[in-house]
């Protein structure tokens, strides 16, 4: 009817390459989350500090991450800093961009989680002889991460999907980049991107289901 003949065999023959790309996609997403969580905790502490400059830096990071497109952040990491003679590979630029985005969103989630923790818990830790930092590390931080667990899961899913933006800075080793290159070789657009969509769906659903199982086991009480 539309003059298009489906050739799924050609697309499925490229599945191993696409799965290799999916591994790279997961590498970027996982790294961006681990680094992003570390920066988000730091940003949360800076926003609670008594120093106005530090609070301003942390607030500026969060505002930019949450109120500009993720593509803009990746472009700035790749093309923007290149104006100053700093050059990153597409992989690193994508990782920086997604990490910056993750940290901004997670910092805001952490700030909301902290508001849900009574101040009396910190005071109780101090009364036991803990320093402010020790009370945060041993009492507040575990509760903050527990409250933020499901939002972190959502951010992980978003990080996986954001990796597809890497193709705009020349990233061709992730799932979307591999699919784009295979499409240029075979012109099996519908078949290849349909398979890529299924792989993305499986990855994100696996993350969501795994998070629910972990939450059910760790957060019973």
Secondary structure by P-SEA (a helix, b strand, c coil): cccccccaaaaaaaaaaaaaaaaaaaaaaaaaaaaaaaaaaaaaaaaacccaaaaaaaaaaaaaaacccaaaaaaaaccccccccccccaaaaaaaaaaaaaaaaaaaaaaaaaaaccaaaaaaaaaacccaaaaaacccaaaaaaaaaaaaaaaaaaaaaaccccccccccccaaaaaaaaaaaccaaaaaaaaaaaaaaaaaaaaaaaaaaaaaaaccc
